[in-house]
């Protein structure tokens, strides 16, 4: 049985935005095993300067990430799409174990197989230290509420 992850390419504006929100929702669970299921078994990643291949490597990476990036909250926004590719911009807030807060800004390029699984993810990310009073993401951990402002609405 072929594993699928709708919506499937080729994407429309509606299905590309849906794919982005589904990814945001999954990442906000901070559940590495759940998030890894959105990627093909041989998915390739570049995340900053780290190169990964396969679900096991992705799951291990996400486990390390969320053990370090505490109280993680993410917003993704569709930037562009075409056929089986989606470009996303994002920002997330987190703090380390010393209590230092950060806002991490980035862009991702995604490529999907015909089953809707991501087979390529290229991410460029920059971390900016912020003080707690500069935080913009205050929803309870988990899914961003539908009424919460987008990146564009927040001026990010």
N, C-alpha and C positions, 0 to 999 in steps of 0.2 A: 504494500500500500504506500502510495506517495504521500509524503508529509506536505501539507500546504499551510500557508499563513496569509489568508486574505487581509486586505484587498491585494489582488494580483496585478502585476503589470500587464499591459501598459497603463500607466497611471493617468488619471484626470486630475484637475485641480482639487476636486472633492476627495478622491481616494488618496491622493498624495497627502493632503492635510490630515485625513483619517489615519494614515500610516504613521505620520509624525506624532500625533496625539497618542496613539497606541504605544509607541516607543517611549514617549515621555512617561506615560502612566506606568509602564513596566519598570522603567529605571527608578521611578519614585518608590517602588516597593522595596528597593535595595535587596532583592532576592536574586542572587547570582544564577541559581539554577533556572528560575523562571525566565530571566532576561536572556540567558544563553539559548533558549529554545527558539528565539526569533532569528537565529543565525544558522546558515547551512552548516553541515557537519565539517566541511572543509573551509569555512569562512576565513578570510584573511583580514587582519586589522593592522593599521598603524594608528597608535594612540600616543600622541606626543612623539617621543623618540623610541617607543617600545613597539616591537613587531610581534604579532601573534598569529597563530593559525589553528583553527579547530575549536569546537565547543568546549572541550576540556580546558584548553588554555584560556579561553574567554572567561569561563566560570572562575578559574583560579585568579585571573587578573581582577575580576569584579569583587571577589572575596577580599583580596588585598586592598583594593580601592576603598571599599566601604568599611573596612576595619580602621582605615586611616582618616577617611573623610566622614566625620561624624555629623549627625543631624542634617544630612544631605537632602536638598530640595532643588529640583530642576525644572526649568521651563525651556521647551524647544519651540522653534518657529520655522515653518516652511519658508525656504528662500527661493527655490526653483525646482522644477522637475521636468523630465522628458523620458518617455518610454519606460525604461526600467531603472531609472536613476532619480535620486532625490538629493537635493542640497538643503542643509539645515543650519540654522544658527541657533545657539543656545547660550544660556547662562545658568549656573547653579551656585548655591551658597552652601557652605559647610564650615566646620571648625575642626581644628586638630585637637590632640589630647591635652594641649596646654591651654586651650580655650581661645586661641587666635582664630578669628573668623576670616574667611576668604570668599570672594566672588570669582568664579572661574568662567571665562568667556571663551567661546570657540565656534568653530565651523566643522561640519561633518559632510562628507560626500559618501553617499550610499549607492550600492548597486545590488539589485535583486535578481534572483533566478526566477524561472517561470512559475515556481511554486510559491513565490512571495517571500522566500527566505533571503535574508541579507547575506550575500556572498563576499562583499567587500565593504569595509568601513575605514575611511581615512579621516582622522580627527586631528585638528590643530587647536591647542588649548593654552590659554594664559591665565595664571592665577594672580589676583590682586588682593593684597591684605586689606581688610576693612575692619572698622570697629563695629561692635554689636549694634550701635545706634544707626548705622548705615544699612543694615539689613532691610531688604524689601520683601522677603518671602517669610511669611509668618503663619502659614496654614499648618494644621497638625500634620505630623509625618504621614506620608502616603500620597495619594492622588491629589493633584492641584485642583481645588474647587473650580467648577465651571465659571463662576462669577469673578474669579481672581484675574487681575490684569495680565495681559500678554507682555512679552518683551518690548514690543513697540509702544504699548500703552505706558509702560514703566520708563520709557526713554532709554532702554538698554539696547 
